[in-house]
Amino acid sequence: VRFVSSTWVFGKLMCHVSRFVQYCSVHVSVLTLAAIALDRHQVIVHPLKPRMSMVKGGICIVIIWVMASCFSLPHAIYQTLTRFYIG
C-alpha cells in the first residue's frame, strides 16, 4: 500500500507494530536455528545422553521468544513516522 499511494496510511501505532513484527520474526528465526544447531551438537558429541524433554523444549521456545521480543523492542520504540509535504 505504501508504494502504491506513496504514503503510510496505517497510522503511528501500526508503524511501531509493523517494525516490531518484522524484526521479531528475524530474531526468532535466527535464535531457533541456533537452538537447533546446539541440539544437533549435543547429540553428536554426547550420543548416549538422553534427549531433551518436552519441558526443556518448551522452556527453550519461551526463552527464544522472550529474547527475540527484547531484541526487537528498541526498533519498535524508536521508530518514527515523519511527514513530508511536497509542493
Secondary structure, DSSP 8 states (H G I E B T S, - for coil): -HHHHSS--SHHHHHHHHHHHHHHHHHHHHHHHHHHHHHHHHHHH-TTS----HHHHHHHHHHHHHHHHHHHHHHHHS---------
